[in-house]
Structure formats: C-alpha cells, structure tokens
Amino acid sequence: MFGLGPATKIYISLDAVDMRKGFDGLSGLVQECFSQDLLTGHLFLFLNRRRDRIKILYFDRDGLESHANRGLLPLYQKLRRTL
C-alpha cells in the first residue's frame, strides 16, 4: 500500500466528514482543518459521523492517492474504551 518514513505525520480530523467528498473536497479540508500542504507526504485521515468509515488522503511520488475503508465501528468502540 504505502510506506511510512520516520518523518511522516498522521493527521486525524476530529470533525465528521461527508464521505462523498473526492480529491478536491478533501484537499480543501487539509488546508482548512490542518493548515498543512497536501504535498508534504503526511497522511490525512477523515472519518464519517458514525465513525465506521475512513478515508486516507496522501501524496507520494506518483501523485495524490485516496484510500477508503468501512466497517471500523467495532475498532473505534474498542479504542474509546481503552482511552
């Protein structure tokens, strides 16, 4: 999938995000929410309101990439209990 270097940071949006957003919408959120440049190579994670879907946006040497996953609600609930 992708390799993380030692300088790679992971940013997680605390606000719910509309999962219908594509590259342009998520790119705008990176600048608006994190005040970061998308081309840095860091990972930007966005969750929906129910916290059962996630989108990961990042830039690597081949260009901008987005990965989506769903079914995270059990993992999210388990993490909340441990914190």
PyMOL commands that set and color helices and strands:
alter all, ss='L'
color gray80, all
select helices_A, chain A and resi 23-34+38-40+73-82
alter helices_A, ss='H'
color red, helices_A
select strands_A, chain A and resi 10-12+43-47+53-60+63-70
alter strands_A, ss='S'
color yellow, strands_A
deselect
rebuild
show_as cartoon
